[in-house]
Amino acid sequence: MIDAGPAVPRADVSGAFDLELADTLTHATAEEATRQGFGGTSSAWGARCSPYEAVDFKTRAHVPHSGAPVGAEDLAPYVTPTARFFGVDDRFDSGEGDAAETPVRIDRYMRVSPCADMGRRYGTDLDASERVLLLLETRVLKLHFDPACGAVTRIDALRRGERYTLTPRAIVLCCGGIQNARLLLDMQRAHPRFLGGDAGPVGRYYMGHLSGSVARIAFHPPAAARPFQFSANPDGSFVRRIFTFSPALLEQEKLLNIYFAPVSYPLGDPGYRSSTLSALHLGLSLRFLSTGYMGKFRPGHKATPFDFRLGVRAHAGNILRQPVAAVTGLYRIGRERLGYTQRLPLFQYENPAGIYALRYHAEHAPNPESRVTLSNRSDSAGMPLPRVDFRYAPMDMVSVERAHEVFGRWLAQCGVARVHWLQPEDDRLAHIQVQASDGFHQIGLTRMSASPRSGVVDGDLKVHGTTNLFVSGASVLPTSSYAHPTFTAVSLALRLADFLAAGFV
Ligand SMILES: Cc1cc2nc3c(=O)[nH]c(=O)nc-3n(C[C@H](O)[C@H](O)[C@H](O)COP(=O)(O)OP(=O)(O)OC[C@H]3O[C@@H](n4cnc5c(N)ncnc54)[C@H](O)[C@@H]3O)c2cc1C
């Protein structure tokens, strides 16, 4: 195993992993999106785990460039080992619903790993292993490909200022999506016809997700929201139900995949009528009165309670209506947040009005124009930096808006909740577009495909046209699903490990 970073991952400080961004509003910077070192970006991730569904691997007529050379059935044997790898339960479906009959499903679980940092979780095991040699602070600079035999015959690496040549029998690139593409694009420079050259699929179809909130959901009765809140398991992991759409509904409405979940309403809004949340809001707001705190943001700031919107009167009203509940609620929040080994990925608290922000996490459609190329600028080792032109297309935003309408209608029919848009109709698409931004989920850049014309790796994750070069990670996923990508990327990695162990090396 070779990793460019140190034993404890950190955001690169040398500039070797910088990104040139075409649009800084839609894509995170390198420091926000990646970590270098043992365990990689898992030292910074949100640890949300859910496998792709069968529909995510299928060819869908209304989703251009959809379809994969493997299906959910190929990955089914790896769901339990992957769940074990992340330390979560392997049930992602309560088994209550019949997808064929229920247009909106409430039987899917999302889980959060109890020990998110995979370097910490597995470091000792790997150190103790006699079969794994771990080379840290060693950066792979170049792959040398010999078209005559179709193999990568050697790699150039840089370790503490010294250059080395390595000649492995097989190579699995797992450098994170953008860096995987960067190494393959560099290889393509030396072999311009490799994988279709500039017009080919390497570095194209770059996807993340669209996420955010453009509506509120009000549950009747308020307790109906409870199953959709995260709850803690005895093993330290968290689980919650999410709202998803059946494949039939996605096809009928021509929607990209999406999930919905209620999340805490903005603390500053007293409309939730919760004395606990109002007390928390006023308590947290006290920091705005401190010149020390505000001075960091606004030099010369003079503390006054009146220069920002505290909403003191309305929040005090909430507290006075139920003062005891305010105290017990704050105690509960404090105990829960301090008591968990892994922090919840977001703040949540049940409120008496049953009103929550409605969060969506939606599929980003594959688009060949959303891509990474090599910049004219190079890093200190002379390697060209990746240039990221990450794009959303109108169909991505339209699908999110339409999914809200379909979901709202279904909730109203069931009588369990209502969806209220935050914006007038004309502003909704713009609001969804403003929130669309990623770079954390680096999907599609070396996508799987049956043919080298439409993708980079085959169903065994071997780079088309090569005999010994493989790619692993979210970049091999050909579509982005509603699901966070790492669980499925690890299932594919375990399947690749079996393939290699069965005779390749
Ligand atoms: C803030 C944040 C939240 C996230 N939340 C979630 C979530 O909740 N759920 C989810 O599924 N995903 C989430 N992700 C995405 C998830 O972290 C990534 O999908 C996952 O870490 C990718 O794993 P990887 O091993 O493919 O790449 P990485 O974890 O990025 O690791 C790549 C490793 O390769 C090394 N490397 C790179 N280039 C070279 C080179 N040339 N030579 C040698 N070594 C190299 C790096 O040093 C690094 O250690 C999140 C990401 C972020 C940033």
The ligand as an ORCA input file, in Angstrom:
! r2SCAN-3c Opt
* xyz 0 1
  C     -16.715     16.422      4.539
  C     -16.972     15.106      3.833
  C     -18.093     14.361      4.186
  C     -18.331     13.151      3.546
  N     -19.392     12.414      3.965
  C     -19.634     11.211      3.393
  C     -20.678     10.386      3.876
  O     -21.363     10.718      4.841
  N     -20.903      9.204      3.245
  C     -20.164      8.795      2.166
  O     -20.445      7.731      1.611
  N     -19.132      9.558      1.717
  C     -18.836     10.729      2.299
  N     -17.774     11.490      1.873
  C     -16.945     10.970      0.775
  C     -15.938      9.949      1.295
  O     -15.112     10.543      2.260
  C     -15.120      9.440      0.116
  O     -16.002      8.822     -0.813
  C     -14.107      8.385      0.530
  O     -13.274      8.820      1.568
  C     -13.253      8.057     -0.690
  O     -12.358      7.052     -0.313
  P     -11.093      6.738     -1.224
  O     -10.300      5.749     -0.454
  O     -11.558      6.390     -2.599
  O     -10.317      8.136     -1.342
  P      -9.696      9.022     -0.171
  O     -10.379      8.723      1.108
  O      -9.702     10.434     -0.653
  O      -8.215      8.488     -0.039
  C      -7.289      8.640     -1.098
  C      -5.903      8.388     -0.554
  O      -5.028      8.315     -1.674
  C      -3.848      9.037     -1.384
  N      -3.293      9.525     -2.671
  C      -3.861     10.400     -3.529
  N      -3.063     10.561     -4.613
  C      -1.987      9.769     -4.417
  C      -0.815      9.511     -5.178
  N      -0.595     10.086     -6.368
  N       0.111      8.648     -4.669
  C      -0.105      8.024     -3.461
  N      -1.196      8.249     -2.702
  C      -2.140      9.105     -3.181
  C      -4.270     10.161     -0.458
  O      -3.159     10.538      0.343
  C      -5.402      9.521      0.347
  O      -4.931      8.978      1.562
  C     -17.472     12.693      2.499
  C     -16.347     13.444      2.158
  C     -16.091     14.638      2.822
  C     -14.865     15.425      2.460
*
